[in-house]
Amino acid sequence: MADFYPAIHKMVSEQLHAENFYVVLYDSATENYRLQYFSDEKDQQLIASVPTSAFSRGLTGYVARQQKPLLCDEQQFQDLVESGEIQAQGSPSAHWMGIPLWRADKVIGVMAIQSYDSKYRYNEQDLKLFSSIGAHTVIALDRVRSRELLESTVKERTQQLLQINDSLQKEIKERIHGEQLQAALYKISELTASSQDMQTFYKAIHKVLCSLMAAENCYIALLDAEQTKLTFPFYVDQYSPAARDRPLSRGFTEYVIRCAEARLINSEQATALVEHGEIRRGMSGLNQPSRHSSSWLGAPLKIEQKVIGVIAVQSYESDYQYSEQELTILRFVSQHIAVAIQRKLTAEKQKLHQEELERKVFESTRELRQTNLFLRLQVEERKKAEQKLFYDGFEDLLG
């Protein structure tokens, strides 16, 4: 349609004096006028500020109401204004010619040309030619609109199909990811139940995490018994050696311990936390300058609702940011790590209890053996004393 009306204007200009040409469509049901094309040597800039409803009060509206072609010179224009049929609008023309555009038996618009040169007048022959062009214009307009509508429909349908395809691809991807996640969670559950050695367990958990997210940089921090120091039984980082034990401070890890909730901290959030005094950057405790992460995830390890440590992963790549979905995964992993640690602590307590019981049994047995030995010695000495008394009495009788 952007090319249609300029082409009509060019064709009309080849047949008639039509430097000033416009087309307005009309909806009889709503009585709305919509300007489709306007080319005018005097009012081209003015038309942008004129509402389309203004056409209803001028010659355009008059032709639409009368449903007849009109040739109008300056005198006729003045007569229509004085009779109240129209209102004067825009620059006055020397001669104006307009025709109604018909679709079947209904007027759908007005097409008009005008001349500001008083030497040029349109005549009845021009009006017939212009009316013929108008009839063909409506036919061409409908065809172009139908083709444009068809193309628009095809484009819209294609876009819908693309959206459906994208949705299906996303659903497939989410389903595959869901299956991978479910398998990983089962694996974590199995590791929690079967692992005997904690270092082996940590390494296996880390391997599973790497299959679900960017977890190349991962560590587990535990509070000591006095809750004044952090220890790092597992620490893997692409830029740092293994972390050393350190006192509690204002790092990301301590922040999660204080909150007792999992946290996702990106660069903007880290800056805000620093400004509020919640954290200080560079709490690694290493002897070299710390490299700041661009995205950090941490989840507390809890035993009986008491925080005993934190598992964290971090990324140093500025174009990678963790999401809430990965935070949910880390929450799940932290629960299983806490269960494994609790199982280990329980096992150690049972082992200590067993060792203490065995020690007590051993000491009791040793005391019993000593008592038995002492009693046996006493019995032996008594027997010897009795024998001596017997022999001594027997010798006295013989003597």
Contacts in CASP RR format, 6 or more apart in sequence:
PFRMAT RR
TARGET T0000
AUTHOR 0000-0000-0000
METHOD contacts of the structure
MODEL  1
MADFYPAIHKMVSEQLHAENFYVVLYDSATENYRLQYFSDEKDQQLIASV
PTSAFSRGLTGYVARQQKPLLCDEQQFQDLVESGEIQAQGSPSAHWMGIP
LWRADKVIGVMAIQSYDSKYRYNEQDLKLFSSIGAHTVIALDRVRSRELL
ESTVKERTQQLLQINDSLQKEIKERIHGEQLQAALYKISELTASSQDMQT
FYKAIHKVLCSLMAAENCYIALLDAEQTKLTFPFYVDQYSPAARDRPLSR
GFTEYVIRCAEARLINSEQATALVEHGEIRRGMSGLNQPSRHSSSWLGAP
LKIEQKVIGVIAVQSYESDYQYSEQELTILRFVSQHIAVAIQRKLTAEKQ
KLHQEELERKVFESTRELRQTNLFLRLQVEERKKAEQKLFYDGFEDLLG
1 144 0 8 1.000
1 145 0 8 1.000
1 148 0 8 1.000
4 140 0 8 1.000
4 141 0 8 1.000
4 144 0 8 1.000
5 23 0 8 1.000
5 36 0 8 1.000
5 37 0 8 1.000
6 37 0 8 1.000
8 23 0 8 1.000
8 37 0 8 1.000
8 133 0 8 1.000
8 137 0 8 1.000
8 140 0 8 1.000
9 18 0 8 1.000
9 21 0 8 1.000
9 37 0 8 1.000
9 39 0 8 1.000
11 133 0 8 1.000
12 18 0 8 1.000
12 21 0 8 1.000
12 113 0 8 1.000
12 130 0 8 1.000
12 133 0 8 1.000
13 19 0 8 1.000
13 21 0 8 1.000
15 129 0 8 1.000
15 133 0 8 1.000
16 113 0 8 1.000
16 122 0 8 1.000
16 126 0 8 1.000
16 129 0 8 1.000
16 130 0 8 1.000
17 113 0 8 1.000
17 115 0 8 1.000
17 120 0 8 1.000
17 122 0 8 1.000
18 113 0 8 1.000
19 39 0 8 1.000
19 41 0 8 1.000
19 115 0 8 1.000
20 39 0 8 1.000
20 40 0 8 1.000
20 41 0 8 1.000
20 42 0 8 1.000
20 93 0 8 1.000
20 113 0 8 1.000
20 114 0 8 1.000
20 115 0 8 1.000
20 116 0 8 1.000
21 37 0 8 1.000
21 39 0 8 1.000
21 40 0 8 1.000
21 111 0 8 1.000
21 112 0 8 1.000
21 113 0 8 1.000
22 35 0 8 1.000
22 37 0 8 1.000
22 38 0 8 1.000
22 39 0 8 1.000
22 40 0 8 1.000
22 111 0 8 1.000
22 112 0 8 1.000
23 35 0 8 1.000
23 36 0 8 1.000
23 37 0 8 1.000
23 38 0 8 1.000
23 101 0 8 1.000
23 109 0 8 1.000
23 110 0 8 1.000
23 111 0 8 1.000
23 112 0 8 1.000
23 137 0 8 1.000
24 33 0 8 1.000
24 34 0 8 1.000
24 35 0 8 1.000
24 36 0 8 1.000
24 52 0 8 1.000
24 55 0 8 1.000
24 60 0 8 1.000
24 109 0 8 1.000
24 110 0 8 1.000
24 111 0 8 1.000
24 112 0 8 1.000
25 33 0 8 1.000
25 34 0 8 1.000
25 36 0 8 1.000
25 101 0 8 1.000
25 108 0 8 1.000
25 109 0 8 1.000
26 32 0 8 1.000
26 33 0 8 1.000
26 34 0 8 1.000
26 61 0 8 1.000
26 64 0 8 1.000
26 107 0 8 1.000
26 108 0 8 1.000
26 109 0 8 1.000
26 110 0 8 1.000
27 34 0 8 1.000
27 108 0 8 1.000
28 106 0 8 1.000
28 107 0 8 1.000
31 56 0 8 1.000
32 52 0 8 1.000
32 53 0 8 1.000
33 52 0 8 1.000
33 53 0 8 1.000
33 55 0 8 1.000
33 56 0 8 1.000
33 60 0 8 1.000
33 61 0 8 1.000
33 64 0 8 1.000
34 52 0 8 1.000
35 47 0 8 1.000
35 52 0 8 1.000
35 55 0 8 1.000
38 44 0 8 1.000
38 47 0 8 1.000
40 47 0 8 1.000
40 114 0 8 1.000
41 116 0 8 1.000
42 90 0 8 1.000
42 91 0 8 1.000
42 116 0 8 1.000
43 90 0 8 1.000
43 91 0 8 1.000
46 90 0 8 1.000
50 89 0 8 1.000
54 89 0 8 1.000
55 61 0 8 1.000
55 110 0 8 1.000
56 64 0 8 1.000
57 86 0 8 1.000
57 87 0 8 1.000
57 89 0 8 1.000
58 86 0 8 1.000
58 87 0 8 1.000
58 89 0 8 1.000
59 70 0 8 1.000
59 72 0 8 1.000
59 77 0 8 1.000
59 80 0 8 1.000
59 86 0 8 1.000
59 96 0 8 1.000
59 98 0 8 1.000
59 112 0 8 1.000
60 110 0 8 1.000
60 112 0 8 1.000
61 86 0 8 1.000
61 110 0 8 1.000
62 70 0 8 1.000
62 80 0 8 1.000
62 85 0 8 1.000
62 86 0 8 1.000
63 69 0 8 1.000
63 70 0 8 1.000
63 98 0 8 1.000
63 99 0 8 1.000
63 100 0 8 1.000
63 110 0 8 1.000
63 112 0 8 1.000
64 100 0 8 1.000
64 107 0 8 1.000
64 109 0 8 1.000
64 110 0 8 1.000
67 100 0 8 1.000
67 107 0 8 1.000
68 100 0 8 1.000
69 97 0 8 1.000
69 98 0 8 1.000
69 99 0 8 1.000
69 100 0 8 1.000
69 127 0 8 1.000
69 130 0 8 1.000
69 131 0 8 1.000
70 96 0 8 1.000
70 97 0 8 1.000
70 98 0 8 1.000
70 99 0 8 1.000
71 95 0 8 1.000
71 96 0 8 1.000
71 97 0 8 1.000
71 98 0 8 1.000
71 122 0 8 1.000
71 123 0 8 1.000
71 124 0 8 1.000
71 127 0 8 1.000
72 80 0 8 1.000
72 95 0 8 1.000
72 96 0 8 1.000
72 97 0 8 1.000
73 94 0 8 1.000
73 95 0 8 1.000
73 96 0 8 1.000
73 121 0 8 1.000
74 92 0 8 1.000
74 93 0 8 1.000
74 94 0 8 1.000
74 95 0 8 1.000
74 118 0 8 1.000
77 86 0 8 1.000
77 88 0 8 1.000
77 92 0 8 1.000
77 93 0 8 1.000
77 96 0 8 1.000
80 86 0 8 1.000
81 87 0 8 1.000
81 88 0 8 1.000
91 116 0 8 1.000
93 114 0 8 1.000
93 115 0 8 1.000
93 116 0 8 1.000
94 115 0 8 1.000
94 116 0 8 1.000
94 117 0 8 1.000
94 118 0 8 1.000
94 120 0 8 1.000
94 121 0 8 1.000
95 114 0 8 1.000
95 115 0 8 1.000
95 118 0 8 1.000
95 120 0 8 1.000
95 121 0 8 1.000
95 122 0 8 1.000
96 112 0 8 1.000
96 113 0 8 1.000
96 114 0 8 1.000
96 115 0 8 1.000
97 112 0 8 1.000
97 113 0 8 1.000
97 114 0 8 1.000
97 122 0 8 1.000
97 126 0 8 1.000
97 127 0 8 1.000
97 130 0 8 1.000
98 110 0 8 1.000
98 111 0 8 1.000
98 112 0 8 1.000
98 113 0 8 1.000
98 130 0 8 1.000
99 110 0 8 1.000
99 111 0 8 1.000
99 112 0 8 1.000
99 127 0 8 1.000
99 130 0 8 1.000
99 131 0 8 1.000
99 134 0 8 1.000
100 107 0 8 1.000
100 109 0 8 1.000
100 110 0 8 1.000
101 107 0 8 1.000
101 108 0 8 1.000
101 109 0 8 1.000
101 110 0 8 1.000
101 111 0 8 1.000
101 134 0 8 1.000
101 137 0 8 1.000
101 138 0 8 1.000
102 108 0 8 1.000
102 135 0 8 1.000
102 138 0 8 1.000
103 138 0 8 1.000
103 142 0 8 1.000
108 138 0 8 1.000
111 130 0 8 1.000
111 134 0 8 1.000
111 137 0 8 1.000
113 122 0 8 1.000
113 130 0 8 1.000
115 121 0 8 1.000
115 122 0 8 1.000
122 130 0 8 1.000
180 211 0 8 1.000
180 212 0 8 1.000
181 212 0 8 1.000
181 329 0 8 1.000
184 208 0 8 1.000
184 211 0 8 1.000
184 212 0 8 1.000
185 332 0 8 1.000
187 208 0 8 1.000
188 205 0 8 1.000
188 208 0 8 1.000
188 332 0 8 1.000
188 333 0 8 1.000
188 336 0 8 1.000
189 336 0 8 1.000
191 201 0 8 1.000
191 204 0 8 1.000
191 205 0 8 1.000
191 208 0 8 1.000
191 336 0 8 1.000
191 340 0 8 1.000
192 201 0 8 1.000
192 336 0 8 1.000
192 337 0 8 1.000
192 339 0 8 1.000
192 340 0 8 1.000
192 343 0 8 1.000
195 201 0 8 1.000
195 204 0 8 1.000
195 340 0 8 1.000
198 233 0 8 1.000
198 340 0 8 1.000
198 341 0 8 1.000
198 344 0 8 1.000
199 233 0 8 1.000
199 234 0 8 1.000
201 340 0 8 1.000
202 220 0 8 1.000
202 233 0 8 1.000
202 234 0 8 1.000
202 337 0 8 1.000
203 234 0 8 1.000
205 333 0 8 1.000
205 336 0 8 1.000
205 337 0 8 1.000
206 215 0 8 1.000
206 218 0 8 1.000
206 234 0 8 1.000
206 236 0 8 1.000
208 333 0 8 1.000
209 215 0 8 1.000
209 218 0 8 1.000
209 313 0 8 1.000
209 329 0 8 1.000
209 330 0 8 1.000
209 333 0 8 1.000
210 216 0 8 1.000
212 326 0 8 1.000
212 329 0 8 1.000
213 313 0 8 1.000
213 322 0 8 1.000
213 326 0 8 1.000
213 329 0 8 1.000
214 313 0 8 1.000
214 315 0 8 1.000
214 317 0 8 1.000
214 320 0 8 1.000
214 322 0 8 1.000
215 313 0 8 1.000
216 236 0 8 1.000
216 238 0 8 1.000
217 236 0 8 1.000
217 237 0 8 1.000
217 238 0 8 1.000
217 239 0 8 1.000
217 293 0 8 1.000
217 313 0 8 1.000
217 314 0 8 1.000
217 315 0 8 1.000
217 316 0 8 1.000
218 234 0 8 1.000
218 236 0 8 1.000
218 311 0 8 1.000
218 312 0 8 1.000
218 313 0 8 1.000
218 314 0 8 1.000
219 232 0 8 1.000
219 234 0 8 1.000
219 235 0 8 1.000
219 236 0 8 1.000
219 237 0 8 1.000
219 243 0 8 1.000
219 311 0 8 1.000
219 312 0 8 1.000
220 232 0 8 1.000
220 233 0 8 1.000
220 234 0 8 1.000
220 235 0 8 1.000
220 301 0 8 1.000
220 309 0 8 1.000
220 310 0 8 1.000
220 311 0 8 1.000
220 312 0 8 1.000
220 337 0 8 1.000
221 230 0 8 1.000
221 231 0 8 1.000
221 232 0 8 1.000
221 243 0 8 1.000
221 253 0 8 1.000
221 309 0 8 1.000
221 310 0 8 1.000
221 312 0 8 1.000
222 230 0 8 1.000
222 231 0 8 1.000
222 232 0 8 1.000
222 233 0 8 1.000
222 301 0 8 1.000
222 308 0 8 1.000
222 309 0 8 1.000
222 341 0 8 1.000
223 229 0 8 1.000
223 230 0 8 1.000
223 231 0 8 1.000
223 257 0 8 1.000
223 307 0 8 1.000
223 308 0 8 1.000
223 309 0 8 1.000
224 230 0 8 1.000
224 231 0 8 1.000
224 245 0 8 1.000
227 248 0 8 1.000
228 247 0 8 1.000
228 248 0 8 1.000
229 245 0 8 1.000
229 246 0 8 1.000
229 247 0 8 1.000
229 248 0 8 1.000
230 245 0 8 1.000
230 246 0 8 1.000
230 247 0 8 1.000
230 248 0 8 1.000
230 253 0 8 1.000
230 254 0 8 1.000
230 309 0 8 1.000
231 245 0 8 1.000
232 242 0 8 1.000
232 243 0 8 1.000
232 244 0 8 1.000
232 245 0 8 1.000
235 242 0 8 1.000
235 243 0 8 1.000
237 243 0 8 1.000
238 316 0 8 1.000
239 291 0 8 1.000
239 316 0 8 1.000
240 284 0 8 1.000
240 286 0 8 1.000
240 288 0 8 1.000
240 290 0 8 1.000
240 291 0 8 1.000
241 286 0 8 1.000
243 284 0 8 1.000
243 285 0 8 1.000
243 286 0 8 1.000
244 285 0 8 1.000
244 286 0 8 1.000
246 283 0 8 1.000
246 285 0 8 1.000
248 254 0 8 1.000
249 280 0 8 1.000
249 283 0 8 1.000
250 277 0 8 1.000
250 278 0 8 1.000
250 279 0 8 1.000
250 280 0 8 1.000
250 283 0 8 1.000
251 279 0 8 1.000
251 280 0 8 1.000
251 281 0 8 1.000
251 282 0 8 1.000
251 283 0 8 1.000
252 263 0 8 1.000
252 265 0 8 1.000
252 270 0 8 1.000
252 279 0 8 1.000
252 283 0 8 1.000
252 296 0 8 1.000
252 298 0 8 1.000
252 312 0 8 1.000
253 283 0 8 1.000
253 298 0 8 1.000
253 309 0 8 1.000
253 310 0 8 1.000
253 312 0 8 1.000
254 279 0 8 1.000
254 283 0 8 1.000
255 263 0 8 1.000
255 273 0 8 1.000
255 278 0 8 1.000
255 279 0 8 1.000
256 262 0 8 1.000
256 263 0 8 1.000
256 298 0 8 1.000
256 299 0 8 1.000
256 300 0 8 1.000
256 310 0 8 1.000
256 312 0 8 1.000
257 300 0 8 1.000
257 307 0 8 1.000
257 309 0 8 1.000
257 310 0 8 1.000
259 300 0 8 1.000
260 300 0 8 1.000
260 302 0 8 1.000
260 307 0 8 1.000
261 300 0 8 1.000
262 297 0 8 1.000
262 298 0 8 1.000
262 299 0 8 1.000
262 300 0 8 1.000
262 327 0 8 1.000
262 330 0 8 1.000
262 331 0 8 1.000
262 334 0 8 1.000
263 297 0 8 1.000
263 298 0 8 1.000
263 327 0 8 1.000
264 295 0 8 1.000
264 296 0 8 1.000
264 297 0 8 1.000
264 298 0 8 1.000
264 322 0 8 1.000
264 323 0 8 1.000
264 324 0 8 1.000
264 326 0 8 1.000
264 327 0 8 1.000
265 273 0 8 1.000
265 295 0 8 1.000
265 296 0 8 1.000
265 297 0 8 1.000
266 294 0 8 1.000
266 295 0 8 1.000
266 296 0 8 1.000
266 321 0 8 1.000
266 322 0 8 1.000
267 294 0 8 1.000
267 295 0 8 1.000
267 318 0 8 1.000
270 279 0 8 1.000
270 281 0 8 1.000
270 292 0 8 1.000
270 296 0 8 1.000
273 279 0 8 1.000
274 280 0 8 1.000
274 281 0 8 1.000
281 290 0 8 1.000
281 292 0 8 1.000
282 290 0 8 1.000
282 292 0 8 1.000
283 290 0 8 1.000
284 290 0 8 1.000
291 316 0 8 1.000
292 316 0 8 1.000
293 314 0 8 1.000
293 315 0 8 1.000
293 316 0 8 1.000
294 315 0 8 1.000
294 316 0 8 1.000
294 317 0 8 1.000
294 318 0 8 1.000
294 320 0 8 1.000
294 321 0 8 1.000
295 314 0 8 1.000
295 315 0 8 1.000
295 320 0 8 1.000
295 321 0 8 1.000
295 322 0 8 1.000
296 312 0 8 1.000
296 313 0 8 1.000
296 314 0 8 1.000
296 315 0 8 1.000
296 322 0 8 1.000
297 312 0 8 1.000
297 313 0 8 1.000
297 314 0 8 1.000
297 322 0 8 1.000
297 326 0 8 1.000
297 327 0 8 1.000
297 330 0 8 1.000
298 310 0 8 1.000
298 311 0 8 1.000
298 312 0 8 1.000
298 313 0 8 1.000
298 327 0 8 1.000
298 330 0 8 1.000
298 334 0 8 1.000
299 310 0 8 1.000
299 311 0 8 1.000
299 312 0 8 1.000
299 327 0 8 1.000
299 330 0 8 1.000
299 331 0 8 1.000
299 333 0 8 1.000
299 334 0 8 1.000
300 307 0 8 1.000
300 309 0 8 1.000
300 310 0 8 1.000
300 334 0 8 1.000
301 307 0 8 1.000
301 308 0 8 1.000
301 309 0 8 1.000
301 310 0 8 1.000
301 311 0 8 1.000
301 334 0 8 1.000
301 337 0 8 1.000
301 338 0 8 1.000
301 341 0 8 1.000
302 308 0 8 1.000
302 334 0 8 1.000
302 335 0 8 1.000
302 338 0 8 1.000
303 338 0 8 1.000
303 341 0 8 1.000
303 342 0 8 1.000
303 345 0 8 1.000
308 338 0 8 1.000
308 341 0 8 1.000
310 334 0 8 1.000
311 330 0 8 1.000
311 333 0 8 1.000
311 334 0 8 1.000
311 337 0 8 1.000
313 322 0 8 1.000
313 330 0 8 1.000
315 321 0 8 1.000
315 322 0 8 1.000
END
